[in-house]
Amino acid sequence: MTTPLSVTLDGVAWHTPDGRCLFSNLNAQFDARPTGLVGRNGVGKSVLAQLLAGLREPSAGQCRRIGRVHYLAQQVAASNGQRVAALAAVDNVVDALRRIENGSSQQADFDAVGEQWTLREELQQALADAGLHGVAVDTPVDNLSGGQRMRVALVGALLQPAQWLILDEPSNHLDLAGRQWLAQQLQKRGQGVLLVSHDRLLLEQVERIVELSPQGLRSHGGNYSSYAQVRAMERAAAEALLQQRRHERRKGEHALREQQQRLEQRSARGRREAAHANQAPILLGLQRQRAEASLGKARQQLEQRHDVLHDAVRQAQAQMEQAAPVLLPPPPQKAAPEWVAQLQQVHLPHVAAPLQLLDIALRRGERVAVSGINGAGKSTLLKVLARQLAPLSGDVQVQVPAALLDQQLELLPADLSAVEGLRAHNRSMEEGELRSRLSLLGLDAVQAQLPSAQLSGGQRLKAALACALYADPPAQLLLLDEPGNHLDLEALAALESVLQQYSGTLVVVSHDEAFLQAVGITARLQATAEGWRWQ
């Protein structure tokens, strides 16, 4: 008998510790269908996912669950000395199995194992299937890259005895093979999955898209392609309605001005005729009062019609989405030399042979995609190019200003606000201009002043992007390490747009092929089993 699965939201609201309302009066039901949860950065997707999983309690309303839920956060927390079994959240079962094998008869150990007598073997096989060859149950997590850690956590989540999985941005830090593996696993699982994601590959696997916005929750049947088509049609219809209402307002305001002029002319003519009329002063006064009353009433009617026109425009604007984030292109740069960077016989630190040795030269205006398996040394390469990490040997020459946006967002320290971080990288820009640029990215006046640690992952990434793109002097070599991680779909489109306009040299680590095609990649540097390969 199949266990019914559902989570129901009844008037659910959430308020931040400082009293700000993140969302309110959410009413929806999530059933067993594979579902994608999408929405703008900072709208509250992760908070809602934790409410659905029972890890938070709503500020108002109720959240009712049928079926066991397992939640995997977008940031995989690993402590020093932690084992793979603990990162996979199955260490309690693995340790209980080991104690039973050693002779334990404690009821608590048998309760911990339950029906999972083959879990250790299943975990080892699942790790191998996920491409984690050589990784065992007791392997220290310290030895793994960020992408490998995420795969371990995902393997553990897929092995959980839960009817419903909630995965928050699960493809962040995964290479292309990892994303394809995850898509296959989710397709194999079928039911009982909620993905909080902007990954277009994964969102093609779902049967339903739920969008969270300041207006609430909206459900769209079908996968991402279907959702994107419907949203594009809705945006086009809303834009057409807004243009129509603005046109009607312009025409109406022109007609109202002409009526106003006619009223004023008639009133002035009446005053002139009254001044020359041979009537008693008391009759002239009464006549003037009646004229002024008539004029006042006519003016009031005109003002009411003017308000109606403005209300129609405001209602049309309300149907439009919140403005998409905007990244302004960096200012024009002085001409760079033909060769902006060269690595000659460079041995990369913390990278195993044959990927330790690298010889490359980057040409002005080149757009290079760096790809390969997790742990191959892609992030290390970017740090060497940014002169943040010294090579073991060899010669590194960088002829232009460079900026690195790494996965840890070190450009924007956690204790600094977005405004403070941007000011640190650009002392010449006025405070108002700094705030304007952050506002265009969707960071309002309050968010721009918060310590960046209090921002959502996407909001912090946008602020760090601003630090990289608007630095003084402007970066002529831009190094981006998985820049699409944490960005919502609209922000990702904005990043693609600004990188299309960027005139410097671009080196980007990314496994999102749609993103790479959009930014116009001209060369590829791939980490292979035989070493680095330039295409």
C-alpha positions as CSV (number, residue, x, y, z in Angstrom):
1,M,0.0,0.0,0.0
2,T,1.4,3.4,-1.0
3,T,1.8,5.9,1.8
4,P,0.0,9.2,1.0
5,L,2.3,12.1,0.8
6,S,1.4,15.7,1.3
7,V,2.3,19.0,3.0
8,T,-0.4,21.5,3.4
9,L,0.0,25.2,4.1
10,D,-2.9,27.0,5.7
11,G,-2.5,30.8,6.1
12,V,1.3,30.4,6.7
13,A,3.4,33.5,7.4
14,W,7.0,34.0,8.4
15,H,8.5,37.1,10.1
16,T,12.3,37.6,10.4
17,P,13.7,38.2,13.9
18,D,13.6,42.0,13.3
19,G,9.9,41.8,12.5
20,R,10.1,42.0,8.7
21,C,7.4,40.0,7.0
22,L,9.0,37.6,4.5
23,F,5.7,36.2,3.3
24,S,2.2,35.8,4.6
25,N,-1.1,34.0,4.1
26,L,0.4,31.1,2.0
27,N,-2.2,28.5,1.1
28,A,-1.1,25.5,-0.9
29,Q,-0.8,21.8,-1.0
30,F,2.3,19.9,-2.1
31,D,1.7,16.3,-3.1
32,A,3.8,13.4,-4.3
33,R,4.5,14.9,-7.7
34,P,8.1,15.9,-8.4
35,T,8.0,19.7,-7.8
36,G,10.3,22.6,-8.4
37,L,10.1,25.7,-6.1
38,V,11.4,28.8,-7.9
39,G,11.4,32.6,-7.1
40,R,13.6,35.6,-6.8
41,N,16.6,35.7,-4.4
42,G,15.6,36.8,-0.9
43,V,11.9,36.0,-1.4
44,G,12.1,33.2,1.2
45,K,12.4,29.9,-0.7
46,S,14.8,28.3,1.7
47,V,12.7,29.4,4.7
48,L,9.6,28.0,3.1
49,A,11.5,24.7,2.4
50,Q,12.5,24.5,6.0
51,L,8.9,25.1,7.1
52,L,7.7,22.4,4.8
53,A,10.3,20.0,6.3
54,G,9.3,20.9,9.9
55,L,12.6,22.5,10.8
56,R,10.9,25.8,11.5
57,E,7.6,26.8,12.8
58,P,5.5,29.4,11.0
59,S,4.9,32.8,12.6
60,A,1.3,32.4,11.8
61,G,-0.9,29.7,10.2
62,Q,-0.3,25.9,10.1
63,C,1.8,23.5,8.2
64,R,0.5,19.9,8.2
65,R,2.6,16.9,6.9
66,I,1.7,13.4,5.9
67,G,4.7,11.2,5.4
68,R,8.3,11.4,6.6
69,V,10.4,14.3,5.2
70,H,14.1,14.6,4.8
71,Y,15.7,18.1,4.1
72,L,19.1,18.8,2.6
73,A,20.3,22.4,2.9
74,Q,22.1,24.2,0.1
75,Q,25.3,24.7,2.2
76,V,26.7,21.3,3.2
77,A,28.2,21.8,6.7
78,A,31.2,19.6,7.4
79,S,33.3,19.7,10.6
80,N,37.0,18.9,10.9
81,G,37.6,15.2,11.1
82,Q,34.1,14.3,10.1
83,R,33.6,11.0,8.2
84,V,31.7,10.4,5.0
85,A,29.0,8.4,6.9
86,A,28.3,11.4,9.1
87,L,28.1,13.8,6.1
88,A,25.7,11.4,4.5
89,A,23.6,11.5,7.7
90,V,23.7,7.7,8.1
91,D,26.4,7.4,10.7
92,N,24.0,6.4,13.5
93,V,23.0,3.4,11.5
94,V,26.5,2.5,10.3
95,D,27.9,2.8,13.9
96,A,25.0,0.7,15.3
97,L,25.7,-2.0,12.6
98,R,29.4,-2.0,13.6
99,R,28.6,-2.4,17.3
100,I,26.1,-5.3,16.6
101,E,28.8,-7.0,14.5
102,N,31.1,-6.6,17.5
103,G,28.6,-8.3,19.8
104,S,26.3,-5.6,21.0
105,S,22.9,-6.6,22.1
106,Q,21.6,-3.2,23.0
107,Q,18.1,-2.6,22.0
108,A,19.0,1.0,21.0
109,D,21.4,-0.3,18.3
110,F,18.7,-2.6,16.8
111,D,16.2,0.3,16.9
112,A,18.7,2.5,15.1
113,V,19.2,-0.1,12.3
114,G,15.6,-0.9,11.9
115,E,15.2,-2.6,8.5
116,Q,18.5,-1.1,7.1
117,W,20.7,-4.1,7.5
118,T,22.4,-3.6,4.2
119,L,22.8,0.2,4.4
120,R,26.6,0.1,4.6
121,E,26.9,-1.9,1.4
122,E,24.2,0.3,-0.3
123,L,26.1,3.4,0.7
124,Q,29.4,2.1,-0.7
125,Q,27.7,1.1,-4.0
126,A,25.9,4.5,-4.2
127,L,29.1,6.4,-3.7
128,A,30.7,4.5,-6.6
129,D,27.7,5.1,-8.8
130,A,28.0,8.8,-8.0
131,G,31.5,8.8,-9.4
132,L,33.1,8.8,-5.9
133,H,35.6,6.0,-6.5
134,G,38.0,5.5,-3.6
135,V,35.6,7.2,-1.2
136,A,34.6,4.9,1.7
137,V,32.3,5.1,4.7
138,D,35.1,6.2,7.0
139,T,36.9,8.5,4.6
140,P,37.6,11.9,6.2
141,V,35.5,14.6,4.7
142,D,38.5,16.9,4.8
143,N,40.0,15.0,1.9
144,L,37.0,15.9,-0.4
145,S,36.3,18.9,-2.6
146,G,33.1,20.9,-2.3
147,G,31.5,19.1,-5.2
148,Q,32.5,15.7,-3.8
149,R,31.0,16.7,-0.4
150,M,27.7,17.7,-2.1
151,R,27.6,14.3,-3.8
152,V,28.1,12.5,-0.5
153,A,25.3,14.5,1.1
154,L,23.0,13.8,-1.9
155,V,23.8,10.0,-1.8
156,G,22.9,10.0,1.9
157,A,19.7,11.9,1.3
158,L,18.6,9.4,-1.5
159,L,19.3,6.5,1.0
160,Q,17.1,8.0,3.7
161,P,13.9,6.1,4.7
162,A,11.8,9.2,3.9
163,Q,8.8,9.4,1.6
164,W,9.6,13.0,0.7
165,L,12.9,14.7,-0.1
166,I,13.4,18.5,0.0
167,L,16.6,19.5,-1.8
168,D,17.7,23.1,-1.5
169,E,19.9,24.1,-4.5
170,P,21.3,20.5,-4.8
171,S,23.3,21.1,-8.0
172,N,25.4,23.9,-6.6
173,H,29.1,22.9,-6.8
174,L,28.3,19.8,-8.9
175,D,30.2,19.3,-12.1
176,L,28.4,18.4,-15.3
177,A,28.7,14.6,-14.6
178,G,27.4,15.2,-11.1
179,R,24.4,17.2,-12.4
180,Q,23.6,14.5,-14.9
181,W,23.9,11.8,-12.2
182,L,21.5,13.7,-9.9
183,A,19.0,14.2,-12.7
184,Q,19.1,10.4,-13.3
185,Q,18.6,9.7,-9.6
186,L,15.6,12.0,-9.3
187,Q,14.1,10.5,-12.5
188,K,14.6,7.0,-11.0
189,R,13.0,8.1,-7.7
190,G,10.0,9.7,-9.4
191,Q,7.7,10.7,-6.6
192,G,8.1,12.7,-3.4
193,V,10.7,15.3,-4.4
194,L,10.7,19.0,-3.9
195,L,13.6,20.9,-5.6
196,V,14.4,24.4,-4.6
197,S,16.5,25.2,-7.7
198,H,17.3,27.5,-10.6
199,D,19.0,24.6,-12.4
200,R,17.3,24.4,-15.8
201,L,18.5,20.8,-16.3
202,L,17.0,19.6,-13.0
203,L,13.8,21.6,-13.4
204,E,13.1,19.8,-16.7
205,Q,12.6,16.6,-14.6
206,V,9.7,17.9,-12.5
207,E,5.9,17.7,-13.1
208,R,5.0,20.9,-11.4
209,I,6.6,24.4,-10.8
210,V,5.6,26.4,-7.8
211,E,6.6,30.1,-7.8
212,L,7.0,32.1,-4.6
213,S,6.7,35.8,-5.0
214,P,5.7,38.8,-2.7
215,Q,2.2,38.1,-4.0
216,G,2.2,34.5,-2.7
217,L,2.4,31.1,-4.3
218,R,1.4,30.2,-7.8
219,S,1.4,26.7,-9.3
220,H,2.2,25.8,-12.9
221,G,1.6,22.3,-14.2
222,G,4.5,20.9,-16.2
223,N,8.3,21.2,-16.2
224,Y,10.5,24.3,-16.6
225,S,10.1,24.7,-20.4
226,S,6.3,24.8,-20.0
227,Y,6.6,27.2,-17.0
228,A,9.0,29.5,-18.9
229,Q,6.6,29.6,-21.9
230,V,3.6,30.5,-19.8
231,R,5.5,33.1,-17.9
232,A,6.8,34.7,-21.1
233,M,3.2,34.9,-22.4
234,E,2.0,36.4,-19.1
235,R,4.8,39.0,-19.1
236,A,4.0,40.0,-22.7
237,A,0.3,40.3,-22.0
238,A,1.0,42.4,-18.8
239,E,3.4,44.6,-20.7
240,A,0.9,45.1,-23.5
241,L,-1.8,46.0,-21.0
242,L,0.5,48.5,-19.3
243,Q,1.4,50.2,-22.6
244,Q,-2.3,50.4,-23.5
245,R,-3.2,52.0,-20.2
246,R,-0.4,54.5,-20.5
247,H,-1.5,55.4,-24.0
248,E,-5.1,55.8,-22.7
249,R,-3.8,58.0,-19.9
250,R,-1.8,60.2,-22.3
251,K,-4.9,60.7,-24.6
252,G,-7.2,61.3,-21.6
253,E,-4.8,63.8,-20.0
254,H,-4.7,65.7,-23.3
255,A,-8.5,65.8,-23.5
256,L,-8.7,66.9,-19.8
257,R,-6.2,69.8,-20.5
258,E,-8.3,71.0,-23.4
259,Q,-11.5,70.8,-21.2
260,Q,-9.7,72.7,-18.4
261,Q,-8.7,75.4,-20.9
262,R,-12.2,75.8,-22.2
263,L,-13.5,76.0,-18.6
264,E,-11.0,78.7,-17.7
265,Q,-11.8,80.7,-20.9
266,R,-15.5,80.5,-20.3
267,S,-15.0,81.6,-16.7
268,A,-12.8,84.5,-17.8
269,R,-15.3,85.6,-20.4
270,G,-18.1,85.5,-17.8
271,R,-16.1,87.7,-15.5
272,R,-15.5,90.3,-18.2
273,E,-19.2,90.3,-19.2
274,A,-20.3,90.7,-15.6
275,A,-17.9,93.6,-15.1
276,H,-19.5,95.6,-17.9
277,A,-23.1,94.5,-17.2
278,N,-25.4,97.2,-15.8
279,Q,-26.7,95.2,-12.8
280,A,-27.0,95.7,-9.1
281,P,-23.9,94.7,-7.1
282,I,-25.9,92.1,-5.2
283,L,-27.0,90.4,-8.4
284,L,-23.5,90.5,-9.7
285,G,-22.2,88.8,-6.5
286,L,-24.8,86.0,-6.7
287,Q,-24.0,85.4,-10.3
288,R,-20.2,85.3,-9.6
289,Q,-20.8,82.8,-6.8
290,R,-22.8,80.5,-9.0
291,A,-20.1,80.7,-11.7
292,E,-17.4,79.9,-9.2
293,A,-19.4,77.0,-7.8
294,S,-20.0,75.6,-11.3
295,L,-16.3,76.0,-12.1
296,G,-15.3,74.3,-8.9
297,K,-17.6,71.3,-9.6
298,A,-16.3,71.0,-13.1
299,R,-12.7,71.0,-11.9
300,Q,-13.5,68.3,-9.3
301,Q,-15.0,66.1,-12.0
302,L,-11.8,66.6,-14.1
303,E,-9.6,65.7,-11.2
304,Q,-11.7,62.5,-10.6
305,R,-11.3,61.5,-14.2
306,H,-7.6,62.2,-14.0
307,D,-7.3,59.9,-10.9
308,V,-9.2,57.1,-12.7
309,L,-6.7,57.2,-15.5
310,H,-3.8,57.0,-13.1
311,D,-5.4,54.2,-11.1
312,A,-5.8,52.2,-14.3
313,V,-2.0,52.5,-15.0
314,R,-1.2,51.6,-11.4
315,Q,-3.3,48.5,-11.6
316,A,-1.6,47.5,-14.8
317,Q,1.8,48.1,-13.2
318,A,0.8,45.9,-10.3
319,Q,0.3,43.0,-12.7
320,M,3.9,43.4,-13.9
321,E,6.6,41.4,-12.2
322,Q,9.1,43.1,-9.9
323,A,11.7,44.6,-12.1
324,A,14.4,42.1,-13.1
325,P,17.9,42.7,-11.6
326,V,20.2,44.9,-13.7
327,L,23.9,44.7,-13.9
328,L,25.5,47.7,-15.5
329,P,28.5,47.0,-17.7
330,P,31.9,48.1,-16.3
331,P,33.1,51.4,-17.6
332,P,35.3,51.5,-20.8
333,Q,38.8,50.3,-20.2
334,K,42.1,51.3,-21.7
335,A,43.4,48.9,-24.3
336,A,45.0,45.8,-22.8
337,P,48.1,44.1,-24.2
338,E,47.5,41.3,-26.6
339,W,48.5,38.7,-24.1
340,V,46.9,39.5,-20.7
341,A,48.2,36.5,-18.7
342,Q,50.7,33.6,-19.1
343,L,51.4,30.5,-17.0
344,Q,54.7,28.9,-18.0
345,Q,55.6,25.5,-16.6
346,V,53.4,26.2,-13.6
347,H,52.9,23.5,-11.0
348,L,49.6,24.1,-9.2
349,P,49.5,23.5,-5.4
350,H,47.1,21.0,-3.9
351,V,46.5,19.3,-7.3
352,A,47.6,15.8,-8.2
353,A,49.4,14.8,-11.3
354,P,48.8,14.9,-14.3
355,L,46.7,18.1,-13.7
356,Q,49.4,19.8,-11.6
357,L,51.4,21.0,-14.6
358,L,49.9,23.7,-16.8
359,D,51.0,26.0,-19.6
360,I,48.5,28.5,-21.0
361,A,48.4,32.0,-22.4
362,L,45.3,34.2,-22.4
363,R,44.7,36.6,-25.2
364,R,42.9,40.0,-24.9
365,G,39.1,39.6,-25.1
366,E,39.2,35.8,-24.9
367,R,36.4,33.9,-23.2
368,V,37.5,30.7,-21.6
369,A,35.4,28.0,-20.0
370,V,37.2,25.8,-17.5
371,S,35.6,22.4,-16.9
372,G,36.3,19.1,-15.4
373,I,35.5,16.8,-12.5
374,N,35.2,18.1,-9.0
375,G,38.6,18.3,-7.3
376,A,40.5,18.7,-10.5
377,G,42.0,22.0,-9.5
378,K,39.8,24.5,-11.4
379,S,39.3,26.8,-8.4
380,T,43.1,26.6,-7.6
381,L,43.9,27.7,-11.2
382,L,41.7,30.8,-10.8
383,K,43.4,31.7,-7.5
384,V,46.8,31.4,-9.1
385,L,45.7,33.7,-12.0
386,A,44.3,36.1,-9.4
387,R,47.7,36.1,-7.6
388,Q,46.0,34.9,-4.4
389,L,47.8,31.6,-4.4
390,A,51.5,31.0,-5.3
391,P,52.4,28.1,-7.6
392,L,54.8,25.4,-6.4
393,S,57.0,26.4,-9.3
394,G,56.9,28.1,-12.7
395,D,56.2,31.6,-13.9
396,V,52.9,33.5,-13.6
397,Q,52.6,36.8,-15.5
398,V,49.3,38.8,-15.3
399,Q,49.6,42.1,-17.2
400,V,46.2,43.7,-16.3
401,P,44.0,44.3,-13.2
402,A,42.2,41.1,-12.3
403,A,39.2,40.3,-10.1
404,L,38.2,36.8,-8.8
405,L,34.7,35.9,-7.7
406,D,35.3,32.7,-5.9
407,Q,32.7,30.3,-4.4
408,Q,33.3,31.5,-0.9
409,L,32.7,35.1,-2.0
410,E,35.8,36.4,-0.3
411,L,35.4,39.7,-2.2
412,L,32.6,40.5,0.3
413,P,33.5,39.5,3.9
414,A,30.5,38.3,5.9
415,D,30.8,41.1,8.5
416,L,30.6,43.9,5.9
417,S,27.4,45.2,4.3
418,A,27.0,45.3,0.5
419,V,27.6,49.1,0.6
420,E,30.7,48.8,2.7
421,G,32.1,46.0,0.5
422,L,31.5,47.9,-2.7
423,R,33.0,51.1,-1.3
424,A,36.1,49.1,-0.3
425,H,36.6,48.1,-4.0
426,N,35.7,51.5,-5.4
427,R,36.7,54.6,-3.4
428,S,36.0,57.0,-6.3
429,M,32.2,56.3,-6.7
430,E,29.8,58.4,-4.8
431,E,27.7,56.8,-2.0
432,G,24.5,57.5,-3.9
433,E,25.8,55.7,-7.0
434,L,26.9,52.7,-5.0
435,R,23.4,52.4,-3.5
436,S,21.8,52.9,-6.9
437,R,23.8,50.0,-8.4
438,L,22.9,47.7,-5.5
439,S,19.2,48.8,-5.9
440,L,19.3,47.8,-9.5
441,L,20.4,44.4,-8.4
442,G,17.4,44.1,-6.1
443,L,19.1,45.0,-2.8
444,D,16.9,47.7,-1.2
445,A,18.1,50.3,1.3
446,V,17.8,48.0,4.3
447,Q,19.4,45.0,2.7
448,A,22.3,47.0,1.4
449,Q,23.1,48.0,5.0
450,L,22.8,44.5,6.6
451,P,26.0,42.5,7.3
452,S,26.3,40.3,4.2
453,A,26.1,37.2,6.4
454,Q,22.4,38.0,6.9
455,L,21.6,38.1,3.2
456,S,20.4,35.1,1.2
457,G,22.9,33.2,-0.8
458,G,21.7,34.9,-4.0
459,Q,21.6,38.4,-2.6
460,R,25.2,38.0,-1.3
461,L,26.4,36.7,-4.6
462,K,24.8,39.7,-6.4
463,A,26.6,42.1,-4.0
464,A,29.9,40.3,-4.6
465,L,29.4,40.5,-8.3
466,A,29.0,44.2,-7.9
467,C,32.3,44.3,-6.1
468,A,34.0,42.4,-9.0
469,L,32.4,44.4,-11.8
470,Y,32.5,47.9,-10.4
471,A,36.0,47.8,-8.9
472,D,38.3,50.8,-9.5
473,P,40.4,50.2,-11.5
474,P,38.1,48.0,-13.6
475,A,39.1,44.4,-13.9
476,Q,40.4,43.6,-17.4
477,L,40.7,39.9,-16.4
478,L,37.5,38.6,-14.8
479,L,37.7,35.2,-13.1
480,L,34.4,33.6,-12.1
481,D,34.1,30.4,-10.2
482,E,30.6,28.9,-10.6
483,P,28.9,32.3,-10.8
484,G,25.5,30.9,-11.3
485,N,25.4,29.2,-7.9
486,H,22.6,30.7,-5.8
487,L,21.4,33.1,-8.5
488,D,17.7,33.0,-9.4
489,L,16.7,32.6,-13.0
490,E,16.2,36.4,-13.6
491,A,19.5,37.3,-12.0
492,L,21.2,34.6,-14.1
493,A,19.8,36.2,-17.2
494,A,21.0,39.6,-16.1
495,L,24.5,38.2,-15.5
496,E,24.5,36.6,-19.0
497,S,23.6,40.0,-20.4
498,V,26.3,42.0,-18.7
499,L,29.0,39.4,-19.6
500,Q,28.0,39.6,-23.2
501,Q,28.9,43.4,-23.0
502,Y,32.1,42.8,-21.0
503,S,35.1,43.8,-23.2
504,G,37.8,42.3,-21.0
505,T,39.2,38.7,-20.8
506,L,36.8,36.2,-19.1
507,V,37.7,32.9,-17.5
508,V,34.8,31.1,-16.0
509,V,34.4,27.8,-14.2
510,S,30.9,26.6,-14.9
511,H,29.0,23.4,-15.7
512,D,25.9,25.1,-16.9
513,E,26.2,24.7,-20.7
514,A,23.3,27.1,-21.4
515,F,25.1,29.8,-19.4
516,L,28.4,29.2,-21.3
517,Q,26.7,29.4,-24.6
518,A,24.9,32.6,-23.6
519,V,28.2,34.4,-22.6
520,G,29.9,33.5,-25.9
521,I,32.7,31.1,-24.9
522,T,35.6,31.2,-27.5
523,A,37.9,28.6,-25.9
524,R,37.7,25.7,-23.4
525,L,40.2,24.4,-20.9
526,Q,39.2,21.0,-19.8
527,A,40.7,18.9,-17.0
528,T,41.0,15.3,-18.2
529,A,42.6,12.1,-17.0
530,E,45.6,12.8,-19.2
531,G,46.0,16.4,-18.1
532,W,44.7,19.9,-19.1
533,R,43.4,20.1,-22.7
534,W,42.9,23.4,-24.5
535,Q,40.3,23.6,-27.2
